Amino acid sequence: MSEKQELIQKMLRLQKKFIDYEHKNGVNPDDYFAPEAGHTLDGFREEYDKLANQLVDLAHSEKGSSR
């Protein structure tokens, strides 16, 4: 599996985890934007953002462009 595919798979797993949590509990904006340590969503946005940026960087490097 290519690095891009691995990143996409990780992002999809995170999305599924978020959607499952949302369906069971709903999502309070405070829990999404500023979750307490140990909360299910703690670190979610940062991790997803990191993976998305890695994916964008890979795509740019393949095309020889920069952002």
C-alpha positions as CSV (number, residue, x, y, z in Angstrom):
1,M,0.0,0.0,0.0
2,S,1.4,3.4,-0.9
3,E,2.0,6.1,1.7
4,K,-0.9,8.1,0.4
5,Q,-3.3,5.1,0.6
6,E,-2.1,4.5,4.2
7,L,-2.8,8.1,5.1
8,I,-6.3,8.0,3.6
9,Q,-7.0,4.7,5.4
10,K,-6.0,6.3,8.7
11,M,-8.2,9.3,8.0
12,L,-11.1,7.1,7.2
13,R,-10.7,5.2,10.4
14,L,-10.7,8.5,12.3
15,Q,-13.8,9.6,10.5
16,K,-15.6,6.4,11.4
17,K,-14.6,6.7,15.0
18,F,-15.9,10.3,15.1
19,I,-19.2,9.3,13.4
20,D,-19.7,6.4,15.7
21,Y,-19.1,8.7,18.7
22,E,-21.4,11.3,17.3
23,H,-24.3,8.8,16.7
24,K,-24.0,7.4,20.2
25,N,-23.4,10.7,22.1
26,G,-24.0,13.7,19.9
27,V,-21.1,16.2,19.7
28,N,-20.9,19.2,22.0
29,P,-18.8,21.9,20.3
30,D,-16.7,22.2,23.5
31,D,-15.9,18.5,23.3
32,Y,-14.9,18.9,19.6
33,F,-12.9,22.1,19.8
34,A,-11.5,21.8,23.4
35,P,-12.0,18.3,24.8
36,E,-10.8,17.5,28.2
37,A,-7.7,15.3,28.5
38,G,-8.7,11.7,28.1
39,H,-12.0,12.5,26.2
40,T,-12.7,10.3,23.2
41,L,-12.2,13.4,20.9
42,D,-9.0,14.5,22.7
43,G,-6.4,15.0,19.9
44,F,-8.9,14.0,17.2
45,R,-8.8,17.3,15.3
46,E,-5.0,17.6,15.6
47,E,-4.4,14.1,14.4
48,Y,-6.8,14.4,11.4
49,D,-5.3,17.8,10.5
50,K,-1.8,16.3,10.6
51,L,-2.7,13.4,8.3
52,A,-4.5,15.7,5.9
53,N,-1.5,18.0,5.7
54,Q,0.8,15.0,5.1
55,L,-1.5,13.9,2.3
56,V,-1.5,17.4,0.7
57,D,2.3,17.6,1.0
58,L,2.7,14.2,-0.8
59,A,0.4,15.2,-3.6
60,H,2.3,18.5,-4.1
61,S,5.6,16.7,-4.1
62,E,4.3,14.2,-6.7
63,K,3.3,17.1,-8.9
64,G,6.4,19.2,-8.2
65,S,4.4,22.1,-6.8
66,S,4.3,23.7,-3.5
67,R,1.7,25.2,-1.3
